[in-house]
Amino acid sequence: MCNITIHHLEPDLTQRLEERAAQHGRTIEAEIKAILQSVLAPKTNLVEAIEKHFAHLGDFDIPEITREPMGTAPNFESIEA
């Protein structure tokens, strides 16, 4: 574990950090750790995250949505200005 010191932190940033820590019921140090962990955490595969979130619902099938074929694009060259 290492210690980090940040010099010359802007007062506005310090105030916002203090407010955010208070909102989450954490110390400023704990809030900084949480921010760093959320930013530096390994990125999760979105599909896996969704599956994990809804795993408690069990298996189910989502019906396929039928769609109409795509129409042809309009031709604007034939329109006179």
Rosetta blueprint (number, residue, H / E / L):
1 M L
2 C L
3 N L
4 I L
5 T L
6 I L
7 H L
8 H L
9 L L
10 E L
11 P H
12 D H
13 L H
14 T H
15 Q H
16 R H
17 L H
18 E H
19 E H
20 R H
21 A H
22 A H
23 Q H
24 H L
25 G L
26 R L
27 T L
28 I H
29 E H
30 A H
31 E H
32 I H
33 K H
34 A H
35 I H
36 L H
37 Q H
38 S H
39 V H
40 L H
41 A L
42 P L
43 K L
44 T L
45 N L
46 L H
47 V H
48 E H
49 A H
50 I H
51 E H
52 K H
53 H H
54 F L
55 A H
56 H H
57 L H
58 G L
59 D L
60 F L
61 D L
62 I L
63 P L
64 E L
65 I L
66 T L
67 R L
68 E L
69 P L
70 M L
71 G L
72 T L
73 A L
74 P L
75 N L
76 F L
77 E L
78 S L
79 I L
80 E L
81 A L
